[in-house]
């Protein structure tokens, strides 16, 4: 189980993590929260129902990592979009990005809370660090692992075509090596977590 998820009876998943792995995962999740940004809290005295229908941004984020986390809906990044596709994409973003940001924040916060509880249990003398997740927590972890990999991939300019042996053969002195190792490690966790969620 070390470093990879396994299914547990009754649904959910479990993974054994050491203190270093726990710390790295928590740090990555916190950085993801910082990248996504804080939520928009309703103004005091404002109608909370109106906040549910607040419009979001219509322009794609300038940061390449955020652009991967919140991609254009009707625009093919490999070709020049026409005016109609841009307008449809902007309209879609206006009404969906706020909710998507909220969900990504909640998922990452769930990961941080799970890791904090695990670290606290380890501090109380619990033997080993085995994190057990409910089915709902597993889905939140899956979303956050995916978001972390997308973010790292954008920082390293990794595309789907780049996921090859080349990543494994980077020399130790390559400054990208730690991020590539994190990317591959998260990928292994993501893959095994998907397997636990399959019926």
C-alpha positions as CSV (number, residue, x, y, z in Angstrom):
1,X,0.0,0.0,0.0
2,X,3.0,2.3,0.6
3,X,2.5,5.4,-1.6
4,X,-0.5,4.0,-3.6
5,X,-4.2,3.8,-2.9
6,X,-6.0,0.5,-2.2
7,X,-9.7,0.0,-2.0
8,X,-11.2,-0.6,1.5
9,X,-14.3,-2.6,2.4
10,X,-17.4,-0.6,2.2
11,X,-16.0,1.9,-0.3
12,X,-13.4,4.5,-0.1
13,X,-9.6,4.1,-0.2
14,X,-6.6,3.9,2.0
15,X,-2.9,4.9,1.5
16,X,0.2,4.6,3.7
17,X,2.2,7.8,3.8
18,X,5.3,8.7,5.7
19,X,5.7,12.1,7.3
20,X,7.7,13.5,4.4
21,X,5.1,12.4,1.8
22,X,2.4,13.9,4.0
23,X,4.2,17.2,4.2
24,X,4.9,17.3,0.5
25,X,1.2,16.6,-0.4
26,X,0.0,19.2,2.1
27,X,2.4,21.8,0.7
28,X,1.3,21.1,-2.8
29,X,-2.4,21.3,-1.9
30,X,-1.8,24.6,-0.1
31,X,0.0,26.0,-3.1
32,X,-2.9,24.9,-5.3
33,X,-5.3,26.8,-3.0
34,X,-3.1,29.9,-3.3
35,X,-3.1,29.6,-7.1
36,X,-6.9,29.2,-7.3
37,X,-7.4,32.1,-4.9
38,X,-9.9,32.9,-2.2
39,X,-13.6,32.6,-2.8
40,X,-15.8,35.6,-3.2
41,X,-17.6,36.0,0.1
42,X,-21.1,37.7,-0.1
43,X,-21.1,41.3,1.1
44,X,-22.5,41.6,4.6
45,X,-26.3,42.2,4.4
46,X,-26.4,41.1,0.7
47,X,-28.9,38.6,-0.5
48,X,-27.2,35.2,-0.4
49,X,-29.4,33.9,-3.2
50,X,-28.1,36.6,-5.5
51,X,-24.5,35.4,-4.8
52,X,-25.5,32.0,-6.3
53,X,-26.3,33.7,-9.6
54,X,-23.3,36.1,-9.6
55,X,-21.5,36.1,-12.9
56,X,-17.9,35.1,-13.2
57,X,-15.1,36.2,-15.5
58,X,-15.5,36.0,-19.2
59,X,-11.8,36.0,-20.2
60,X,-9.5,33.0,-19.8
61,X,-6.8,33.3,-17.1
62,X,-3.4,34.7,-18.2
63,X,-1.5,32.2,-16.0
64,X,-0.9,29.0,-18.1
65,X,-1.5,26.8,-15.0
66,X,-4.9,28.5,-14.3
67,X,-5.7,28.3,-18.1
68,X,-5.2,24.5,-17.8
69,X,-7.4,24.3,-14.6
70,X,-10.1,26.5,-16.2
71,X,-9.8,25.8,-20.0
72,X,-11.8,27.4,-22.8
73,X,-15.0,25.4,-23.4
74,X,-15.5,25.9,-27.2
75,X,-12.1,26.9,-28.3
76,X,-9.5,24.5,-29.8
77,X,-6.1,25.6,-28.4
78,X,-4.4,24.3,-31.5
79,X,-6.2,26.6,-33.9
80,X,-7.3,30.2,-34.1
81,X,-10.9,30.5,-32.8
82,X,-13.5,32.4,-34.7
83,X,-15.6,35.1,-33.1
84,X,-18.6,32.8,-32.5
85,X,-16.5,30.3,-30.7
86,X,-14.9,33.0,-28.5
87,X,-18.3,34.5,-27.6
88,X,-19.7,31.0,-26.7
89,X,-16.7,30.2,-24.6
90,X,-16.8,33.6,-22.8
91,X,-20.5,33.1,-22.1
92,X,-19.9,29.6,-20.8
93,X,-17.1,30.7,-18.5
94,X,-19.2,33.6,-17.1
95,X,-21.7,31.1,-15.7
96,X,-19.5,28.2,-14.7
97,X,-16.0,29.3,-13.6
98,X,-17.1,30.6,-10.1
99,X,-18.7,27.2,-9.3
100,X,-15.7,25.3,-10.7
101,X,-13.3,27.4,-8.6
102,X,-15.4,26.8,-5.5
103,X,-15.4,23.0,-6.1
104,X,-11.6,22.9,-6.7
105,X,-11.0,25.0,-3.5
106,X,-13.3,22.6,-1.5
107,X,-11.5,19.6,-2.9
108,X,-8.1,20.9,-2.0
109,X,-9.2,22.0,1.5
110,X,-10.6,18.5,2.1
111,X,-7.1,17.1,1.2
112,X,-5.4,19.5,3.6
113,X,-7.8,18.6,6.4
114,X,-7.3,14.9,5.8
115,X,-3.5,15.3,5.9
116,X,-3.7,17.5,9.0
117,X,-5.8,14.8,10.8
118,X,-3.3,12.1,9.7
119,X,-0.4,14.2,11.0
120,X,-2.2,14.8,14.3
121,X,-2.9,11.1,14.8
122,X,0.8,10.4,14.1
123,X,1.8,13.0,16.6
124,X,-0.4,11.2,19.2
125,X,1.7,8.1,18.9
126,X,-0.4,6.2,16.3
127,X,1.8,3.6,14.6
128,X,2.2,4.2,10.9
129,X,0.5,6.7,8.8
130,X,-2.4,5.1,7.0
131,X,-4.9,7.6,5.6
132,X,-8.4,6.2,5.1
133,X,-10.8,8.1,2.9
134,X,-14.6,7.8,2.5
135,X,-15.9,7.5,-1.1
136,X,-16.7,11.3,-1.1
137,X,-13.2,12.2,0.2
138,X,-11.7,9.8,-2.4
139,X,-13.5,11.8,-5.2
140,X,-12.2,15.1,-3.7
141,X,-8.7,13.7,-3.6
142,X,-9.0,12.5,-7.2
143,X,-10.0,16.0,-8.3
144,X,-7.1,17.6,-6.4
145,X,-4.5,15.1,-7.6
146,X,-5.6,15.9,-11.2
147,X,-5.4,19.6,-10.6
148,X,-1.9,19.3,-9.1
149,X,-0.7,17.3,-12.1
150,X,-2.2,19.8,-14.5
151,X,-0.5,22.6,-12.7
152,X,2.9,21.0,-12.6
153,X,2.6,19.9,-16.2
154,X,1.9,23.5,-17.2
155,X,4.9,24.8,-15.3
156,X,7.1,22.1,-17.0
157,X,5.5,22.6,-20.4
158,X,4.5,18.9,-20.4
159,X,1.9,17.9,-22.9
160,X,0.3,14.5,-23.3
161,X,2.8,13.6,-25.9
162,X,5.6,14.2,-23.5
163,X,4.5,11.6,-21.0
164,X,7.2,9.1,-22.1
165,X,10.4,7.5,-21.0
166,X,12.1,10.9,-21.4
167,X,10.6,12.1,-18.1
168,X,12.1,9.1,-16.3
169,X,15.6,9.6,-17.8
170,X,16.2,13.2,-16.7
171,X,19.6,13.5,-15.1
172,X,19.7,14.2,-11.4
173,X,21.3,17.6,-12.0
174,X,18.4,18.8,-14.2
175,X,16.6,21.5,-12.2
176,X,13.2,20.1,-13.4
177,X,13.9,16.7,-11.8
178,X,12.1,17.3,-8.5
179,X,9.0,18.6,-10.2
180,X,9.0,15.8,-12.7
181,X,9.4,13.3,-9.8
182,X,6.4,14.9,-8.1
183,X,4.4,14.8,-11.3
184,X,5.1,11.1,-11.8
185,X,4.4,10.3,-8.1
186,X,1.1,12.1,-8.2
187,X,0.3,10.2,-11.4
188,X,0.8,6.9,-9.7
189,X,-1.4,7.9,-6.8
190,X,-4.1,9.2,-9.2
191,X,-4.1,6.0,-11.2
192,X,-4.4,3.7,-8.2
193,X,-7.2,6.0,-6.7
194,X,-9.1,5.7,-10.0
195,X,-8.9,2.0,-9.7
196,X,-10.3,2.0,-6.2
197,X,-13.3,4.0,-7.4
198,X,-14.1,1.7,-10.3
199,X,-17.1,-0.7,-9.6
